[in-house]
Amino acid sequence: MTDLDVLVIGGGNAALCAALMAREAGASVMLLEAAPREWRGGNSSHTRNLRCMHDGPQDVLVDAYPEEEFWQDLLKVTGGQTDEHLARLTIRASSTCRPWMAKHGVRFQPSLSGTLSLSRTNAFFMGGGKALVNAYYRSAEKLGVQIRYNAPVERLELEDGHFKAATITTPNGPQRIAAKACVLASGGFESNIAWMREAWGQNEWGEWPADNFLIRGTRYNMGTLLKFMIDHSGADIIGDPTQAHCVAIDARAPLYDGGICTRIDCVSLGVVVNSKAQRFYDEGEDFWPKRYAIWGRLVAQQPGQIGYAIIDSKAIGRFMPPVFDGVKADTLPELARALGLDEATFMQTLNDYNAACVPGSFDHTQLDDCHTQGVAPTKTHWARPIDTGPFYGYALKPGVTFTYLGLKVNDQAAAHFGGVPSDNLFVAGEMMAGNVLGKGYTAGVGMSIGTAFGRIAGTQAAKFALEKIAS
Ligand SMILES: Cc1cc2nc3c(=O)[nH]c(=O)nc-3n(C[C@H](O)[C@H](O)[C@H](O)COP(=O)(O)OP(=O)(O)OC[C@H]3O[C@@H](n4cnc5c(N)ncnc54)[C@H](O)[C@@H]3O)c2cc1C
């Protein structure tokens, strides 16, 4: 018989919520984080906010964001690929979790202007996700959760869906850690380029698109346990390996951990061309907060998986400026040369676009009437000629935020095996987010899902372990 009640695998928001809840319930808890201490916290350390339902103004949230509206938003972005029961459970939990978070040291602030207009729907963490995970780690340490860093779990020992032990890699070889119950919260597989390559395959030009992906978050979400569960456990899987939240980001971003500062938010104010200097999608289809998450995939579908956002000086001051300056030139031909694009084609593309802009009343706060006519693709809003120097260009690459493939769970966060819930193996966070979010995204819901299911998973794991002791 093992002494440890609850083993939590992972070191981000979902894992920490589970560990804290299990410990508060009286269980002994160990948390295994693959990363070293200085890189702890996974993608959660890159976050800024969580989406919260509320029926009226609350602390940092204005107006109301009722359950039904949140649910309709989820339904829309997922195209129906969501489990309504689990989605509504997440939504309701999002309205009550903030006092608990605050108890563990998380501080909130009103949203700043320019943050995708989220002041009604999203509560922002003071100091961002880094401060949130640091607060949770501090609280966990204080409560006596045993935390082990540099502890990547390689495999689990399961018997008919019942958890027995996990094996971690240590400098001295593998180490077996047994516990009465376990919570899996080790994220998606986006950091595993080989797996992303396999999932995305080759394109029509013989390229492997994933070779040009950048990973916005941690390098430690290798999907080791997801792979183990898929290949060796018989667990029920949910989601599609090719689905990932993918944003077009600054092509100069590092392979991992570029975070939110790599965003380029000027697409709707100009045009985007590919490496052949041709436009390929309506840059003004809808408000940028509703479209930014489709541009990663759009760029991924272009040759070389690269795009170039082109603006003129009229756009400056109308979007959140990127951290690093773009390529700047006094004329469009100079800009084409500086970006390494074919000058003649580039000028043809820009001249065609400029000539197609129908004069209207430009208003970036509305779906205005500035559109193009007679050019493909059409730009439906905010189309103004790009004619006032200096001109700016930003190279864009696909930036993967997280993958959607995960494990099937029920409302107690239990992993399922052939449709049967496990009695002592629970799942939280990105590893099960696909139950609620089969595709698409609405800002802040990742942390809502992780917080709701992390807390449920920790509670259920502790309940099982403590009942075991009592019986
Ligand atoms: C740049 C960026 C910005 C984002 N902004 C927001 C936002 O503002 N709001 C929002 O809701 N969502 C946001 N997201 C999404 C959000 O990060 C995720 O939805 C959420 O953090 C998932 O939490 P998690 O605990 O499941 O995973 P993570 O926080 O990624 O944690 C996974 C943990 O598991 C560990 N791990 C992995 N494999 C193993 C293993 N084999 N053994 C042990 N440990 C392992 C990792 O080291 C890591 O600590 C953002 C993501 C990125 C990348």
The ligand as a MOL file (V3000), in Angstrom:
LIG
                    3D

  0  0  0     0  0            999 V3000
M  V30 BEGIN CTAB
M  V30 COUNTS 53 58 0 0 0
M  V30 BEGIN ATOM
M  V30 1 C 1.3350 32.6140 -25.5170 0
M  V30 2 C 0.0920 32.0180 -24.9360 0
M  V30 3 C -0.8740 32.8520 -24.4020 0
M  V30 4 C -2.0530 32.3300 -23.8820 0
M  V30 5 N -2.9530 33.1750 -23.3050 0
M  V30 6 C -4.0610 32.6750 -22.7220 0
M  V30 7 C -4.9370 33.5080 -21.9780 0
M  V30 8 O -4.6960 34.7090 -21.7920 0
M  V30 9 N -6.0650 32.9300 -21.4470 0
M  V30 10 C -6.3270 31.5950 -21.5900 0
M  V30 11 O -7.3510 31.1250 -21.1120 0
M  V30 12 N -5.4710 30.7720 -22.2430 0
M  V30 13 C -4.3560 31.2710 -22.8000 0
M  V30 14 N -3.4710 30.4250 -23.4100 0
M  V30 15 C -3.7770 28.9870 -23.3920 0
M  V30 16 C -3.4180 28.4470 -22.0010 0
M  V30 17 O -2.0400 28.5980 -21.8220 0
M  V30 18 C -3.7980 26.9970 -21.8060 0
M  V30 19 O -5.1470 26.7810 -22.1240 0
M  V30 20 C -3.5930 26.5940 -20.3310 0
M  V30 21 O -2.4220 27.1410 -19.8220 0
M  V30 22 C -3.5200 25.1000 -20.2020 0
M  V30 23 O -3.1640 24.7710 -18.8770 0
M  V30 24 P -2.5620 23.3540 -18.5650 0
M  V30 25 O -2.2480 23.3540 -17.1210 0
M  V30 26 O -3.4340 22.3020 -19.1210 0
M  V30 27 O -1.2300 23.2730 -19.4540 0
M  V30 28 P 0.2150 23.9710 -19.2520 0
M  V30 29 O 0.0910 25.2450 -18.5160 0
M  V30 30 O 0.8370 24.0020 -20.5800 0
M  V30 31 O 0.9370 22.9570 -18.2970 0
M  V30 32 C 1.3880 21.6950 -18.7060 0
M  V30 33 C 2.4590 21.2840 -17.7400 0
M  V30 34 O 2.7720 19.9040 -17.8840 0
M  V30 35 C 4.1690 19.7420 -17.7990 0
M  V30 36 N 4.4770 18.4690 -18.4650 0
M  V30 37 C 4.3780 18.1630 -19.7740 0
M  V30 38 N 4.7030 16.8760 -19.9730 0
M  V30 39 C 5.0020 16.3430 -18.7600 0
M  V30 40 C 5.3920 15.0480 -18.3080 0
M  V30 41 N 5.5360 14.0300 -19.1480 0
M  V30 42 N 5.6170 14.8660 -16.9730 0
M  V30 43 C 5.4760 15.9000 -16.0980 0
M  V30 44 N 5.0910 17.1370 -16.4730 0
M  V30 45 C 4.8570 17.3560 -17.7890 0
M  V30 46 C 4.7230 20.9800 -18.4620 0
M  V30 47 O 6.0610 21.2150 -18.0990 0
M  V30 48 C 3.7690 22.0320 -17.9180 0
M  V30 49 O 4.1640 22.4860 -16.6610 0
M  V30 50 C -2.2720 30.9260 -23.9090 0
M  V30 51 C -1.2820 30.0760 -24.4110 0
M  V30 52 C -0.0970 30.6230 -24.9120 0
M  V30 53 C 0.9690 29.6760 -25.4300 0
M  V30 END ATOM
M  V30 BEGIN BOND
M  V30 1 1 1 2
M  V30 2 1 2 3
M  V30 3 2 2 52
M  V30 4 2 3 4
M  V30 5 1 4 5
M  V30 6 1 4 50
M  V30 7 2 5 6
M  V30 8 1 6 7
M  V30 9 1 6 13
M  V30 10 2 7 8
M  V30 11 1 7 9
M  V30 12 1 9 10
M  V30 13 2 10 11
M  V30 14 1 10 12
M  V30 15 2 12 13
M  V30 16 1 13 14
M  V30 17 1 14 15
M  V30 18 1 14 50
M  V30 19 1 15 16
M  V30 20 1 16 17
M  V30 21 1 16 18
M  V30 22 1 18 19
M  V30 23 1 18 20
M  V30 24 1 20 21
M  V30 25 1 20 22
M  V30 26 1 22 23
M  V30 27 1 23 24
M  V30 28 2 24 25
M  V30 29 1 24 26
M  V30 30 1 24 27
M  V30 31 1 27 28
M  V30 32 2 28 29
M  V30 33 1 28 30
M  V30 34 1 28 31
M  V30 35 1 31 32
M  V30 36 1 32 33
M  V30 37 1 33 34
M  V30 38 1 33 48
M  V30 39 1 34 35
M  V30 40 1 35 36
M  V30 41 1 35 46
M  V30 42 1 36 37
M  V30 43 1 36 45
M  V30 44 2 37 38
M  V30 45 1 38 39
M  V30 46 1 39 40
M  V30 47 2 39 45
M  V30 48 1 40 41
M  V30 49 2 40 42
M  V30 50 1 42 43
M  V30 51 2 43 44
M  V30 52 1 44 45
M  V30 53 1 46 47
M  V30 54 1 46 48
M  V30 55 1 48 49
M  V30 56 2 50 51
M  V30 57 1 51 52
M  V30 58 1 52 53
M  V30 END BOND
M  V30 END CTAB
M  END
